[in-house]
């Protein structure tokens, strides 16, 4: 997995469309719900291609690996996924979600 440079929302979508136009499978992950302290706001996105390259962020790094894995699964089977991530304050530091909040991320296949 390789993370590309930071990008604007427009850059993310342009890159996703370019990957799709090049014949790659592409998934888009979007933060749809947050509760408590969350590293990224609702609407934040991450795009993933079928080689595991990704651009954007849904969590500031603490759950990106899991989201990319689910994105690759979505590319393979075409099924959208609603992912929930959250930990108690006591567990937060152990898993890298130091904010102690909760987020939901919707992962879907880009069909263009």
Buried (B, 14 or more C-beta within 10 A) or exposed (E): EEBEEEBEEEBBBBBBBEBBEEEBBBBBBBBBEBEEEBBBEEEBBBBBBBEEBBBBBBBBEBBBEBBBBBBBBBBEEEEEBEBEBBBEEEEBEEEBBBBBBBBBBBBBBBEE
